[in-house]
Amino acid sequence: MDFRSRPRHRNAGSYHHGELRQALLAAAAELLAGGGSDAVGMREIARRASVSHAAPYRHYANREALLADLAAIGFEQLAARFAGLPAATTPERRLVEMARSYVDFAREQPQLWRLMFGNTLDKTQHPALLDASRLVLANLRATVEALGVPAPATHQTLAAWAFAHGVARLVLDQRLDAHLDAPLDADALVQEAAWIFLRGLRHT
C-alpha cells in the first residue's frame, strides 16, 4: 500500500470487503503525512473516505488502533525494503546498504517514521504492530550475525540500529546544518557512520 496515494471517494455502501479498510488507511496516511499523528482524527478520516462517521469503527475500536495499523504497515514496508536490497558482496556492504535504506525511508516518509519509532503508540498493546516491528529487527540481526558476531548478537544489533536511527533523526530534525560549512550530504554521512560502526565492531 502506498500511503501517499489519495483514497478513492465512494459511497460507504459501495465498498467491497477490505476496500473500506484500505480507504481509511489511505485517508489517515494522507493526514499523517500532512500534519503528523496529531492531525489524524476519525471524523476527518471518514470525511475524506466519503463514509459515515461511524464507518471507521467497523475496523478500528479507536484512533489508536488505526494509528497502530498504519505503523505496522510502515514496518512491513521497511522490512520489505531490506529484503529487496540487491545482493551484497559482503555482510559489511549489506549493513551499509541497510543503513542507507533506513535513513532514506525516514526522509521519504518522515511522519510515518516518527509514528513507527516514537512514543505515540505502546507496541505491547498492539500485537500486530509488535510483530511487524520485530521483522525489521530480525533483518538487521541476521546481517549483524553474518558479520561473525555470535548469535543472538542482541547488543550489537541494537547498536547498529542506534547509529542508523541517530543519523536519521539528526537529518530529519536538521540538527547538523547549523554546525556545517556546507550543506549536509545525508547519504555520505550514513555511509561513513556505518563504516565507523563496522570498524568499532571488529575491535569488540
KOLBAVO-473576 format. One record per residue (C-alpha): residue in one letter; x, y, z; residue number from 1. Coordinates in steps of 0.5 Angstrom, whole numbers. Layout:
<r><guse>a</guse><X>X</X><Y>Y</Y><Z>Z</Z><bavo>NUM</bavo></r>
...
This chain:
<r><guse>m</guse><X>0</X><Y>0</Y><Z>0</Z><bavo>1</bavo></r>
<r><guse>d</guse><X>3</X><Y>7</Y><Z>-2</Z><bavo>2</bavo></r>
<r><guse>f</guse><X>1</X><Y>11</Y><Z>4</Z><bavo>3</bavo></r>
<r><guse>r</guse><X>2</X><Y>17</Y><Z>0</Z><bavo>4</bavo></r>
<r><guse>s</guse><X>-3</X><Y>16</Y><Z>-5</Z><bavo>5</bavo></r>
<r><guse>r</guse><X>-10</X><Y>19</Y><Z>-5</Z><bavo>6</bavo></r>
<r><guse>p</guse><X>-16</X><Y>15</Y><Z>-3</Z><bavo>7</bavo></r>
<r><guse>r</guse><X>-22</X><Y>14</Y><Z>-8</Z><bavo>8</bavo></r>
<r><guse>h</guse><X>-28</X><Y>17</Y><Z>-6</Z><bavo>9</bavo></r>
<r><guse>r</guse><X>-34</X><Y>13</Y><Z>-6</Z><bavo>10</bavo></r>
<r><guse>n</guse><X>-41</X><Y>12</Y><Z>-2</Z><bavo>11</bavo></r>
<r><guse>a</guse><X>-40</X><Y>8</Y><Z>4</Z><bavo>12</bavo></r>
<r><guse>g</guse><X>-44</X><Y>2</Y><Z>2</Z><bavo>13</bavo></r>
<r><guse>s</guse><X>-40</X><Y>1</Y><Z>-5</Z><bavo>14</bavo></r>
<r><guse>y</guse><X>-34</X><Y>-1</Y><Z>-1</Z><bavo>15</bavo></r>
<r><guse>h</guse><X>-33</X><Y>-9</Y><Z>-2</Z><bavo>16</bavo></r>
<r><guse>h</guse><X>-29</X><Y>-13</Y><Z>3</Z><bavo>17</bavo></r>
<r><guse>g</guse><X>-23</X><Y>-10</Y><Z>5</Z><bavo>18</bavo></r>
<r><guse>e</guse><X>-23</X><Y>-4</Y><Z>1</Z><bavo>19</bavo></r>
<r><guse>l</guse><X>-26</X><Y>0</Y><Z>7</Z><bavo>20</bavo></r>
<r><guse>r</guse><X>-20</X><Y>-1</Y><Z>11</Z><bavo>21</bavo></r>
<r><guse>q</guse><X>-15</X><Y>1</Y><Z>5</Z><bavo>22</bavo></r>
<r><guse>a</guse><X>-19</X><Y>7</Y><Z>4</Z><bavo>23</bavo></r>
<r><guse>l</guse><X>-19</X><Y>9</Y><Z>12</Z><bavo>24</bavo></r>
<r><guse>l</guse><X>-12</X><Y>8</Y><Z>12</Z><bavo>25</bavo></r>
<r><guse>a</guse><X>-10</X><Y>12</Y><Z>6</Z><bavo>26</bavo></r>
<r><guse>a</guse><X>-14</X><Y>18</Y><Z>8</Z><bavo>27</bavo></r>
<r><guse>a</guse><X>-11</X><Y>17</Y><Z>15</Z><bavo>28</bavo></r>
<r><guse>a</guse><X>-4</X><Y>17</Y><Z>12</Z><bavo>29</bavo></r>
<r><guse>e</guse><X>-5</X><Y>23</Y><Z>8</Z><bavo>30</bavo></r>
<r><guse>l</guse><X>-7</X><Y>27</Y><Z>14</Z><bavo>31</bavo></r>
<r><guse>l</guse><X>-1</X><Y>24</Y><Z>18</Z><bavo>32</bavo></r>
<r><guse>a</guse><X>4</X><Y>26</Y><Z>12</Z><bavo>33</bavo></r>
<r><guse>g</guse><X>1</X><Y>33</Y><Z>12</Z><bavo>34</bavo></r>
<r><guse>g</guse><X>1</X><Y>34</Y><Z>20</Z><bavo>35</bavo></r>
<r><guse>g</guse><X>4</X><Y>29</Y><Z>24</Z><bavo>36</bavo></r>
<r><guse>s</guse><X>0</X><Y>24</Y><Z>28</Z><bavo>37</bavo></r>
<r><guse>d</guse><X>-4</X><Y>30</Y><Z>32</Z><bavo>38</bavo></r>
<r><guse>a</guse><X>-7</X><Y>31</Y><Z>25</Z><bavo>39</bavo></r>
<r><guse>v</guse><X>-10</X><Y>24</Y><Z>25</Z><bavo>40</bavo></r>
<r><guse>g</guse><X>-18</X><Y>24</Y><Z>27</Z><bavo>41</bavo></r>
<r><guse>m</guse><X>-23</X><Y>19</Y><Z>26</Z><bavo>42</bavo></r>
<r><guse>r</guse><X>-28</X><Y>24</Y><Z>23</Z><bavo>43</bavo></r>
<r><guse>e</guse><X>-24</X><Y>27</Y><Z>18</Z><bavo>44</bavo></r>
<r><guse>i</guse><X>-21</X><Y>20</Y><Z>16</Z><bavo>45</bavo></r>
<r><guse>a</guse><X>-29</X><Y>19</Y><Z>15</Z><bavo>46</bavo></r>
<r><guse>r</guse><X>-30</X><Y>25</Y><Z>11</Z><bavo>47</bavo></r>
<r><guse>r</guse><X>-24</X><Y>24</Y><Z>7</Z><bavo>48</bavo></r>
<r><guse>a</guse><X>-26</X><Y>17</Y><Z>5</Z><bavo>49</bavo></r>
<r><guse>s</guse><X>-33</X><Y>19</Y><Z>4</Z><bavo>50</bavo></r>
<r><guse>v</guse><X>-36</X><Y>15</Y><Z>9</Z><bavo>51</bavo></r>
<r><guse>s</guse><X>-40</X><Y>16</Y><Z>15</Z><bavo>52</bavo></r>
<r><guse>h</guse><X>-37</X><Y>18</Y><Z>22</Z><bavo>53</bavo></r>
<r><guse>a</guse><X>-39</X><Y>11</Y><Z>25</Z><bavo>54</bavo></r>
<r><guse>a</guse><X>-36</X><Y>7</Y><Z>19</Z><bavo>55</bavo></r>
<r><guse>p</guse><X>-28</X><Y>7</Y><Z>21</Z><bavo>56</bavo></r>
<r><guse>y</guse><X>-31</X><Y>4</Y><Z>28</Z><bavo>57</bavo></r>
<r><guse>r</guse><X>-32</X><Y>-2</Y><Z>23</Z><bavo>58</bavo></r>
<r><guse>h</guse><X>-25</X><Y>-4</Y><Z>23</Z><bavo>59</bavo></r>
<r><guse>y</guse><X>-22</X><Y>0</Y><Z>29</Z><bavo>60</bavo></r>
<r><guse>a</guse><X>-24</X><Y>1</Y><Z>36</Z><bavo>61</bavo></r>
<r><guse>n</guse><X>-21</X><Y>8</Y><Z>37</Z><bavo>62</bavo></r>
<r><guse>r</guse><X>-16</X><Y>12</Y><Z>33</Z><bavo>63</bavo></r>
<r><guse>e</guse><X>-10</X><Y>9</Y><Z>37</Z><bavo>64</bavo></r>
<r><guse>a</guse><X>-12</X><Y>2</Y><Z>34</Z><bavo>65</bavo></r>
<r><guse>l</guse><X>-12</X><Y>6</Y><Z>27</Z><bavo>66</bavo></r>
<r><guse>l</guse><X>-5</X><Y>9</Y><Z>28</Z><bavo>67</bavo></r>
<r><guse>a</guse><X>-2</X><Y>2</Y><Z>30</Z><bavo>68</bavo></r>
<r><guse>d</guse><X>-5</X><Y>-1</Y><Z>24</Z><bavo>69</bavo></r>
<r><guse>l</guse><X>-1</X><Y>5</Y><Z>20</Z><bavo>70</bavo></r>
<r><guse>a</guse><X>5</X><Y>4</Y><Z>24</Z><bavo>71</bavo></r>
<r><guse>a</guse><X>5</X><Y>-4</Y><Z>23</Z><bavo>72</bavo></r>
<r><guse>i</guse><X>5</X><Y>-3</Y><Z>15</Z><bavo>73</bavo></r>
<r><guse>g</guse><X>10</X><Y>2</Y><Z>16</Z><bavo>74</bavo></r>
<r><guse>f</guse><X>15</X><Y>-3</Y><Z>19</Z><bavo>75</bavo></r>
<r><guse>e</guse><X>13</X><Y>-8</Y><Z>14</Z><bavo>76</bavo></r>
<r><guse>q</guse><X>15</X><Y>-3</Y><Z>8</Z><bavo>77</bavo></r>
<r><guse>l</guse><X>21</X><Y>-2</Y><Z>12</Z><bavo>78</bavo></r>
<r><guse>a</guse><X>23</X><Y>-10</Y><Z>12</Z><bavo>79</bavo></r>
<r><guse>a</guse><X>21</X><Y>-11</Y><Z>5</Z><bavo>80</bavo></r>
<r><guse>r</guse><X>26</X><Y>-5</Y><Z>3</Z><bavo>81</bavo></r>
<r><guse>f</guse><X>31</X><Y>-9</Y><Z>7</Z><bavo>82</bavo></r>
<r><guse>a</guse><X>29</X><Y>-16</Y><Z>4</Z><bavo>83</bavo></r>
<r><guse>g</guse><X>29</X><Y>-13</Y><Z>-3</Z><bavo>84</bavo></r>
<r><guse>l</guse><X>36</X><Y>-10</Y><Z>-3</Z><bavo>85</bavo></r>
<r><guse>p</guse><X>41</X><Y>-12</Y><Z>-8</Z><bavo>86</bavo></r>
<r><guse>a</guse><X>45</X><Y>-18</Y><Z>-6</Z><bavo>87</bavo></r>
<r><guse>a</guse><X>51</X><Y>-15</Y><Z>-3</Z><bavo>88</bavo></r>
<r><guse>t</guse><X>58</X><Y>-18</Y><Z>-4</Z><bavo>89</bavo></r>
<r><guse>t</guse><X>60</X><Y>-18</Y><Z>4</Z><bavo>90</bavo></r>
<r><guse>p</guse><X>56</X><Y>-17</Y><Z>10</Z><bavo>91</bavo></r>
<r><guse>e</guse><X>59</X><Y>-11</Y><Z>11</Z><bavo>92</bavo></r>
<r><guse>r</guse><X>57</X><Y>-8</Y><Z>5</Z><bavo>93</bavo></r>
<r><guse>r</guse><X>50</X><Y>-10</Y><Z>6</Z><bavo>94</bavo></r>
<r><guse>l</guse><X>50</X><Y>-7</Y><Z>13</Z><bavo>95</bavo></r>
<r><guse>v</guse><X>52</X><Y>0</Y><Z>10</Z><bavo>96</bavo></r>
<r><guse>e</guse><X>46</X><Y>-1</Y><Z>5</Z><bavo>97</bavo></r>
<r><guse>m</guse><X>41</X><Y>-3</Y><Z>10</Z><bavo>98</bavo></r>
<r><guse>a</guse><X>43</X><Y>4</Y><Z>14</Z><bavo>99</bavo></r>
<r><guse>r</guse><X>42</X><Y>8</Y><Z>8</Z><bavo>100</bavo></r>
<r><guse>s</guse><X>35</X><Y>5</Y><Z>6</Z><bavo>101</bavo></r>
<r><guse>y</guse><X>33</X><Y>6</Y><Z>14</Z><bavo>102</bavo></r>
<r><guse>v</guse><X>35</X><Y>14</Y><Z>13</Z><bavo>103</bavo></r>
<r><guse>d</guse><X>32</X><Y>14</Y><Z>6</Z><bavo>104</bavo></r>
<r><guse>f</guse><X>26</X><Y>11</Y><Z>9</Z><bavo>105</bavo></r>
<r><guse>a</guse><X>26</X><Y>17</Y><Z>14</Z><bavo>106</bavo></r>
<r><guse>r</guse><X>27</X><Y>22</Y><Z>9</Z><bavo>107</bavo></r>
<r><guse>e</guse><X>22</X><Y>20</Y><Z>5</Z><bavo>108</bavo></r>
<r><guse>q</guse><X>16</X><Y>19</Y><Z>10</Z><bavo>109</bavo></r>
<r><guse>p</guse><X>18</X><Y>23</Y><Z>16</Z><bavo>110</bavo></r>
<r><guse>q</guse><X>12</X><Y>23</Y><Z>20</Z><bavo>111</bavo></r>
<r><guse>l</guse><X>10</X><Y>16</Y><Z>19</Z><bavo>112</bavo></r>
<r><guse>w</guse><X>18</X><Y>14</Y><Z>21</Z><bavo>113</bavo></r>
<r><guse>r</guse><X>16</X><Y>18</Y><Z>27</Z><bavo>114</bavo></r>
<r><guse>l</guse><X>10</X><Y>15</Y><Z>29</Z><bavo>115</bavo></r>
<r><guse>m</guse><X>13</X><Y>8</Y><Z>28</Z><bavo>116</bavo></r>
<r><guse>f</guse><X>19</X><Y>10</Y><Z>33</Z><bavo>117</bavo></r>
<r><guse>g</guse><X>16</X><Y>15</Y><Z>37</Z><bavo>118</bavo></r>
<r><guse>n</guse><X>12</X><Y>14</Y><Z>44</Z><bavo>119</bavo></r>
<r><guse>t</guse><X>5</X><Y>16</Y><Z>41</Z><bavo>120</bavo></r>
<r><guse>l</guse><X>4</X><Y>8</Y><Z>41</Z><bavo>121</bavo></r>
<r><guse>d</guse><X>5</X><Y>3</Y><Z>46</Z><bavo>122</bavo></r>
<r><guse>k</guse><X>7</X><Y>-3</Y><Z>42</Z><bavo>123</bavo></r>
<r><guse>t</guse><X>6</X><Y>-8</Y><Z>47</Z><bavo>124</bavo></r>
<r><guse>q</guse><X>-2</X><Y>-6</Y><Z>47</Z><bavo>125</bavo></r>
<r><guse>h</guse><X>-2</X><Y>-8</Y><Z>39</Z><bavo>126</bavo></r>
<r><guse>p</guse><X>1</X><Y>-15</Y><Z>38</Z><bavo>127</bavo></r>
<r><guse>a</guse><X>1</X><Y>-14</Y><Z>30</Z><bavo>128</bavo></r>
<r><guse>l</guse><X>5</X><Y>-8</Y><Z>31</Z><bavo>129</bavo></r>
<r><guse>l</guse><X>10</X><Y>-11</Y><Z>35</Z><bavo>130</bavo></r>
<r><guse>d</guse><X>11</X><Y>-17</Y><Z>30</Z><bavo>131</bavo></r>
<r><guse>a</guse><X>12</X><Y>-12</Y><Z>25</Z><bavo>132</bavo></r>
<r><guse>s</guse><X>17</X><Y>-8</Y><Z>28</Z><bavo>133</bavo></r>
<r><guse>r</guse><X>21</X><Y>-15</Y><Z>30</Z><bavo>134</bavo></r>
<r><guse>l</guse><X>21</X><Y>-16</Y><Z>23</Z><bavo>135</bavo></r>
<r><guse>v</guse><X>26</X><Y>-10</Y><Z>22</Z><bavo>136</bavo></r>
<r><guse>l</guse><X>30</X><Y>-12</Y><Z>28</Z><bavo>137</bavo></r>
<r><guse>a</guse><X>30</X><Y>-19</Y><Z>25</Z><bavo>138</bavo></r>
<r><guse>n</guse><X>33</X><Y>-17</Y><Z>19</Z><bavo>139</bavo></r>
<r><guse>l</guse><X>38</X><Y>-13</Y><Z>22</Z><bavo>140</bavo></r>
<r><guse>r</guse><X>40</X><Y>-18</Y><Z>27</Z><bavo>141</bavo></r>
<r><guse>a</guse><X>41</X><Y>-23</Y><Z>21</Z><bavo>142</bavo></r>
<r><guse>t</guse><X>46</X><Y>-18</Y><Z>18</Z><bavo>143</bavo></r>
<r><guse>v</guse><X>50</X><Y>-17</Y><Z>24</Z><bavo>144</bavo></r>
<r><guse>e</guse><X>51</X><Y>-24</Y><Z>26</Z><bavo>145</bavo></r>
<r><guse>a</guse><X>53</X><Y>-25</Y><Z>18</Z><bavo>146</bavo></r>
<r><guse>l</guse><X>59</X><Y>-21</Y><Z>20</Z><bavo>147</bavo></r>
<r><guse>g</guse><X>61</X><Y>-26</Y><Z>25</Z><bavo>148</bavo></r>
<r><guse>v</guse><X>58</X><Y>-24</Y><Z>31</Z><bavo>149</bavo></r>
<r><guse>p</guse><X>56</X><Y>-30</Y><Z>36</Z><bavo>150</bavo></r>
<r><guse>a</guse><X>48</X><Y>-31</Y><Z>36</Z><bavo>151</bavo></r>
<r><guse>p</guse><X>44</X><Y>-28</Y><Z>39</Z><bavo>152</bavo></r>
<r><guse>a</guse><X>48</X><Y>-21</Y><Z>38</Z><bavo>153</bavo></r>
<r><guse>t</guse><X>43</X><Y>-17</Y><Z>41</Z><bavo>154</bavo></r>
<r><guse>h</guse><X>47</X><Y>-11</Y><Z>44</Z><bavo>155</bavo></r>
<r><guse>q</guse><X>51</X><Y>-11</Y><Z>37</Z><bavo>156</bavo></r>
<r><guse>t</guse><X>44</X><Y>-11</Y><Z>33</Z><bavo>157</bavo></r>
<r><guse>l</guse><X>42</X><Y>-5</Y><Z>38</Z><bavo>158</bavo></r>
<r><guse>a</guse><X>48</X><Y>-1</Y><Z>37</Z><bavo>159</bavo></r>
<r><guse>a</guse><X>47</X><Y>-2</Y><Z>29</Z><bavo>160</bavo></r>
<r><guse>w</guse><X>40</X><Y>0</Y><Z>30</Z><bavo>161</bavo></r>
<r><guse>a</guse><X>42</X><Y>6</Y><Z>34</Z><bavo>162</bavo></r>
<r><guse>f</guse><X>47</X><Y>9</Y><Z>30</Z><bavo>163</bavo></r>
<r><guse>a</guse><X>42</X><Y>9</Y><Z>24</Z><bavo>164</bavo></r>
<r><guse>h</guse><X>37</X><Y>12</Y><Z>28</Z><bavo>165</bavo></r>
<r><guse>g</guse><X>41</X><Y>17</Y><Z>30</Z><bavo>166</bavo></r>
<r><guse>v</guse><X>43</X><Y>19</Y><Z>24</Z><bavo>167</bavo></r>
<r><guse>a</guse><X>36</X><Y>19</Y><Z>21</Z><bavo>168</bavo></r>
<r><guse>r</guse><X>34</X><Y>23</Y><Z>27</Z><bavo>169</bavo></r>
<r><guse>l</guse><X>39</X><Y>28</Y><Z>26</Z><bavo>170</bavo></r>
<r><guse>v</guse><X>38</X><Y>29</Y><Z>19</Z><bavo>171</bavo></r>
<r><guse>l</guse><X>30</X><Y>30</Y><Z>20</Z><bavo>172</bavo></r>
<r><guse>d</guse><X>31</X><Y>35</Y><Z>25</Z><bavo>173</bavo></r>
<r><guse>q</guse><X>36</X><Y>39</Y><Z>22</Z><bavo>174</bavo></r>
<r><guse>r</guse><X>41</X><Y>39</Y><Z>28</Z><bavo>175</bavo></r>
<r><guse>l</guse><X>47</X><Y>39</Y><Z>24</Z><bavo>176</bavo></r>
<r><guse>d</guse><X>46</X><Y>44</Y><Z>18</Z><bavo>177</bavo></r>
<r><guse>a</guse><X>48</X><Y>50</Y><Z>23</Z><bavo>178</bavo></r>
<r><guse>h</guse><X>54</X><Y>47</Y><Z>25</Z><bavo>179</bavo></r>
<r><guse>l</guse><X>57</X><Y>45</Y><Z>18</Z><bavo>180</bavo></r>
<r><guse>d</guse><X>60</X><Y>50</Y><Z>13</Z><bavo>181</bavo></r>
<r><guse>a</guse><X>57</X><Y>46</Y><Z>7</Z><bavo>182</bavo></r>
<r><guse>p</guse><X>50</X><Y>43</Y><Z>6</Z><bavo>183</bavo></r>
<r><guse>l</guse><X>50</X><Y>36</Y><Z>9</Z><bavo>184</bavo></r>
<r><guse>d</guse><X>50</X><Y>30</Y><Z>5</Z><bavo>185</bavo></r>
<r><guse>a</guse><X>46</X><Y>25</Y><Z>9</Z><bavo>186</bavo></r>
<r><guse>d</guse><X>48</X><Y>20</Y><Z>4</Z><bavo>187</bavo></r>
<r><guse>a</guse><X>55</X><Y>21</Y><Z>5</Z><bavo>188</bavo></r>
<r><guse>l</guse><X>54</X><Y>22</Y><Z>13</Z><bavo>189</bavo></r>
<r><guse>v</guse><X>50</X><Y>15</Y><Z>14</Z><bavo>190</bavo></r>
<r><guse>q</guse><X>56</X><Y>11</Y><Z>10</Z><bavo>191</bavo></r>
<r><guse>e</guse><X>61</X><Y>14</Y><Z>14</Z><bavo>192</bavo></r>
<r><guse>a</guse><X>57</X><Y>13</Y><Z>20</Z><bavo>193</bavo></r>
<r><guse>a</guse><X>56</X><Y>5</Y><Z>18</Z><bavo>194</bavo></r>
<r><guse>w</guse><X>64</X><Y>4</Y><Z>17</Z><bavo>195</bavo></r>
<r><guse>i</guse><X>66</X><Y>7</Y><Z>23</Z><bavo>196</bavo></r>
<r><guse>f</guse><X>61</X><Y>3</Y><Z>27</Z><bavo>197</bavo></r>
<r><guse>l</guse><X>64</X><Y>-3</Y><Z>23</Z><bavo>198</bavo></r>
<r><guse>r</guse><X>71</X><Y>-1</Y><Z>25</Z><bavo>199</bavo></r>
<r><guse>g</guse><X>69</X><Y>-1</Y><Z>32</Z><bavo>200</bavo></r>
<r><guse>l</guse><X>65</X><Y>-8</Y><Z>32</Z><bavo>201</bavo></r>
<r><guse>r</guse><X>72</X><Y>-11</Y><Z>29</Z><bavo>202</bavo></r>
<r><guse>h</guse><X>75</X><Y>-9</Y><Z>36</Z><bavo>203</bavo></r>
<r><guse>t</guse><X>70</X><Y>-11</Y><Z>41</Z><bavo>204</bavo></r>
